[in-house]
Amino acid sequence: MTVTPKVNTELVAVAWLSSADGIEPGQVATTLPADAAAWSENGFLHVVGAVGGTPQLYFPLREPVVQVDAYAVNVSSGKPPWGRAASLMELVVAATYDEAGLQRVLTLRPGYPQARVLTAHLASEPRRMPGDDASFARFQADLALHWITL
């Protein structure tokens, strides 16, 4: 018996953010890449995971709140590039207002069903997270997604 893999919130969040205007392929994942030089030019969006939300009781609409961190780094200096991290997070903010970007079908990993984000909005204002030992600039925000599996 072949079992179709089930879609989860992290897959949907990564796919939706990856498809937003201004976000490059490979710039979003659930793990921050160890090689900072690989993402130093454009920054990186780390989908940390669900921090809240409630699935619907009677129909398959998911309504999670997901923590998203926007990272930027200067590999040649120890000075965090706060402006670059803030600009990357603002691409996430802009994506929540892009009506054309909502309601689109998201293709996830091979073998998984497709999903659709119906609405997205920030549940918190982006906030600067100082004090990183690696001198990364990091902004954090909570992203509410309403999504369904197709």
TORVEXBA-610449 format. One line per field, with one value per residue (C-alpha): residue number from 1; residue in one letter; x, y, z. Coordinates in Angstrom, 1 decimal. Layout:
<sites>
i: c(NUM_...) $
aa: c(A_...) $
east: c(X_...) $
north: c(Y_...) $
up: c(Z_...) $
</sites>
This chain:
<sites>
i: c(1_2_3_4_5_6_7_8_9_10_11_12_13_14_15_16_17_18_19_20_21_22_23_24_25_26_27_28_29_30_31_32_33_34_35_36_37_38_39_40_41_42_43_44_45_46_47_48_49_50_51_52_53_54_55_56_57_58_59_60_61_62_63_64_65_66_67_68_69_70_71_72_73_74_75_76_77_78_79_80_81_82_83_84_85_86_87_88_89_90_91_92_93_94_95_96_97_98_99_100_101_102_103_104_105_106_107_108_109_110_111_112_113_114_115_116_117_118_119_120_121_122_123_124_125_126_127_128_129_130_131_132_133_134_135_136_137_138_139_140_141_142_143_144_145_146_147_148_149_150) $
aa: c(M_T_V_T_P_K_V_N_T_E_L_V_A_V_A_W_L_S_S_A_D_G_I_E_P_G_Q_V_A_T_T_L_P_A_D_A_A_A_W_S_E_N_G_F_L_H_V_V_G_A_V_G_G_T_P_Q_L_Y_F_P_L_R_E_P_V_V_Q_V_D_A_Y_A_V_N_V_S_S_G_K_P_P_W_G_R_A_A_S_L_M_E_L_V_V_A_A_T_Y_D_E_A_G_L_Q_R_V_L_T_L_R_P_G_Y_P_Q_A_R_V_L_T_A_H_L_A_S_E_P_R_R_M_P_G_D_D_A_S_F_A_R_F_Q_A_D_L_A_L_H_W_I_T_L) $
east: c(0.0_1.4_0.7_0.6_2.7_0.7_1.3_2.3_2.6_6.4_6.2_3.4_5.2_8.5_6.7_4.6_7.6_9.8_7.2_7.0_8.3_11.9_12.7_15.3_15.0_16.8_16.6_14.0_14.2_13.5_17.2_19.7_22.6_25.9_27.8_27.0_29.0_26.4_23.6_25.5_24.6_20.8_20.2_18.1_14.6_14.4_11.0_11.4_8.0_4.5_4.2_0.4_-2.8_-5.8_-6.9_-10.6_-12.7_-15.1_-13.3_-9.6_-8.6_-5.3_-4.7_-1.1_1.1_4.6_7.8_10.0_13.5_15.2_19.0_21.8_25.6_28.8_31.3_34.2_33.4_31.8_29.3_25.7_24.0_20.8_19.4_19.7_17.9_15.2_14.7_14.4_11.7_9.9_9.6_7.6_5.5_4.9_3.9_1.0_-0.5_0.1_-3.4_-2.1_0.3_-2.6_-4.9_-2.2_-1.6_1.7_3.7_5.5_8.0_7.6_5.0_3.1_-0.3_-0.5_-1.7_-3.1_-2.6_-5.9_-4.8_-1.6_-0.9_1.7_0.6_3.4_5.5_9.0_11.4_15.2_16.9_20.3_23.1_24.0_27.4_28.0_27.3_24.3_21.6_18.2_14.7_11.8_8.1_5.1_3.2_-0.4_-1.3_-4.7_-4.2_-5.8_-4.5_-5.8) $
north: c(0.0_3.4_6.2_9.8_12.1_14.6_18.4_20.3_23.9_24.2_22.9_25.4_28.3_27.6_27.2_30.4_32.5_31.1_32.1_35.8_38.6_39.4_36.1_34.0_30.2_28.5_31.5_30.0_26.8_25.3_25.2_28.1_26.9_26.4_28.1_31.8_32.7_30.8_33.2_36.3_38.2_38.1_37.0_34.0_33.4_30.8_29.2_28.3_26.6_27.0_29.2_29.2_29.0_26.7_24.2_24.4_21.8_20.8_21.4_21.1_24.8_25.3_28.6_28.5_31.3_30.7_32.3_33.6_35.0_37.1_36.8_38.8_38.6_40.3_37.5_39.9_41.9_41.4_44.2_43.0_44.3_45.4_47.2_44.1_41.9_44.5_44.8_41.0_41.0_43.8_41.5_39.2_42.1_43.1_39.5_39.6_42.6_41.1_39.9_38.1_36.1_34.8_32.0_30.6_26.9_25.9_23.0_21.3_18.6_15.7_13.2_15.7_17.1_20.8_23.5_26.9_29.9_31.7_34.6_35.7_38.5_39.4_38.6_40.7_43.7_42.6_43.0_43.4_40.5_41.9_40.0_37.3_35.7_35.2_38.9_37.9_40.6_39.0_40.3_38.1_38.2_35.9_35.1_33.9_31.7_30.3_27.3_24.2_21.1_20.5) $
up: c(0.0_-1.0_1.4_0.0_2.2_4.2_3.8_6.8_7.8_7.4_3.8_3.0_4.6_2.8_-0.6_-0.1_1.0_-1.8_-4.4_-3.1_-5.3_-4.6_-2.9_-4.7_-5.1_-2.3_0.0_2.3_4.4_7.8_8.6_8.4_6.1_8.0_5.2_5.6_2.5_0.4_1.5_2.4_-0.8_-0.5_3.0_4.2_5.5_8.2_8.8_12.5_12.7_14.1_17.3_17.5_15.6_15.5_12.8_12.0_13.7_10.9_7.7_6.6_6.8_8.7_10.5_11.9_13.1_11.9_13.2_10.3_10.8_8.2_8.4_6.8_7.3_6.3_5.9_5.6_8.8_12.2_11.6_11.2_8.1_9.8_6.7_4.5_7.1_7.5_3.7_3.4_6.1_4.3_1.3_3.5_4.6_1.0_0.1_2.6_0.7_-2.8_-3.7_-6.8_-4.6_-2.5_-3.7_-6.0_-6.0_-4.4_-5.6_-2.7_-2.6_-5.1_-4.0_-1.9_-2.8_-3.7_-1.3_-1.5_0.9_1.1_3.2_4.9_7.4_10.0_13.6_14.9_13.7_12.6_15.4_15.5_17.4_18.6_20.3_17.9_18.6_14.9_14.1_12.0_11.6_12.4_12.2_13.5_12.8_13.2_10.0_10.1_7.1_6.3_4.0_2.5_0.8_-2.7) $
</sites>
